[in-house]
Amino acid sequence: MTSSSSPPPLTGIRVIELAGLAPGTTLPVTQTTHFTKLTPESHRTAPFSGLLLADNGASVLRIDRPTPTIPTPHPTPDLLTRHKTSISLSLKTPPTGLPLLLSLIRRTDILIDPFRPHVLASLSLSPTRLLALNPRLIIARLTGFRRDGPYAHMAGHDINYLAVSGVLSQLGPAWPHPPVPPANLLADFGGGGMVCFAGIMTALFARERNGGRGGVVEVNMVDGVAALGTMPRLGRKGPMWNAARGENFLDGGCPFYACYECKDRGKYMAVGALEERFFRELVRGLGVEGEVRALGGGREDRAVWGELRGVFEKRFAERTRGEWEGVFEGTDACCTPVLEQGELEASGYEQRAAVSLKDAPALEIERDDGGWVGRGLSPGEGGEKTLEEWMGWKRDRDYRVEDGGLVKVDTAKL
């Protein structure tokens, strides 16, 4: 942030994130979550929503489970922790931190609930009670499947939400190969965490216009990823996506929207020359004008796609990726190298916030704290400072530590 810039746009917004896990990890026995009914998807997407809020200046406090047998807890596997702090509370077993959490909620803007339906209600944390305590509170409830229908009470992961949304059926190579999900990016992070962030921002905007009332934001990954898949779903009725999976313009079927291996094995160039003038520049850069003319038919004629792909494959394999980069750099051929994460990291590539306001930029993403290295966050790390900033609380005066968790001091008994 420059000296002439305003603070990040969400400065002053307070967020409680009930603990989840990072993508693809298993929580150690010593750091299990509060509930056995934590949804599998929630420990990927809820921290991502909190991360986006924190990047934009919100104060995000993660609630972790106490680890009474470990005086100095290790960082949890959740790597989506930059700009966040943590406190440890027991919400199920004595000594309970529930009164402390309720006190915090009275002064909180956003609560991110990553659990299966009715879990928080079973702990006397229903939306009705929480909104009575704090009518301005925004409760973001994030699940994988819809809260109604045949899958509502089933466990699942990204691939399952993609599957029942219809989107997975359109991804991957042509039959007889099965559909292939793009890792867990679409449902978990796109249709889940990112959509949840958008829902929270919508609720904050609505609160400014409705007199300060909060409410419940309902997000599920099936509907979220279905929204991301709007274009291919509607495209089935037109020429861009009306063929079987893997035989369309944007799903790997089209030879001028595909990746090609270069002479240096395992290195690729990505081609996206959909428009005619970009295609002509691609063909000219490759030096295959004669071969393409000899195929006959137009480039949109799917009957020649197989042969055209063969022409491109043969030509790309004759030079290294670096050589092809030199050929296409600065052109409009829509032909770029497929850069690997390791080489980007080694080159000093700077990760930046996805969105940043010019006059109120997001916080910087440090190389060793969420840029190229996930630092992790230990239960209890930095949280007591956050309690002082939010509430003016001090240890032993307003709360104490019992069995690794914070417990509110009953000042009436002092």
HELIX and SHEET records of a PDB file:
HELIX    1   1 VAL A   29  GLN A   31  5                                   3    
HELIX    2   2 SER A   42  ASP A   55  1                                  14    
HELIX    3   3 LEU A   98  ILE A  105  1                                   8    
HELIX    4   4 VAL A  119  SER A  122  1                                   4    
HELIX    5   5 PRO A  127  LEU A  133  1                                   7    
HELIX    6   6 ASP A  158  SER A  165  1                                   8    
HELIX    7   7 LEU A  168  GLN A  170  5                                   3    
HELIX    8   8 LEU A  185  MET A  194  3                                  10    
HELIX    9   9 VAL A  195  ARG A  209  1                                  15    
HELIX   10  10 MET A  221  LEU A  228  1                                   8    
HELIX   11  11 THR A  230  GLY A  235  1                                   6    
HELIX   12  12 GLU A  276  LEU A  286  1                                  11    
HELIX   13  13 GLU A  289  LEU A  295  1                                   7    
HELIX   14  14 ARG A  302  VAL A  304  5                                   3    
HELIX   15  15 TRP A  305  PHE A  316  1                                  12    
HELIX   16  16 ARG A  321  PHE A  328  1                                   8    
HELIX   17  17 GLN A  341  ALA A  346  1                                   6    
HELIX   18  18 GLY A  383  MET A  391  1                                   9    
HELIX   19  19 THR A  411  LYS A  413  5                                   3    
SHEET    1   A 6 LYS A  84  SER A  88  0                                        
SHEET    2   A 6 SER A  59  ASP A  64  1                                        
SHEET    3   A 6 ARG A  14  LEU A  18  1                                        
SHEET    4   A 6 ILE A 110  ASP A 113  1                                        
SHEET    5   A 6 ILE A 138  THR A 143  1                                        
SHEET    6   A 6 GLY A 215  ASN A 220  1                                        
SHEET    1   B 3 TYR A 257  GLU A 261  0                                        
SHEET    2   B 3 TYR A 268  GLY A 272 -1                                        
SHEET    3   B 3 CYS A 335  PRO A 337 -1                                        
SHEET    1   C 2 TYR A 399  GLU A 402  0                                        
SHEET    2   C 2 GLY A 405  LYS A 408 -1                                        
END                                                                             
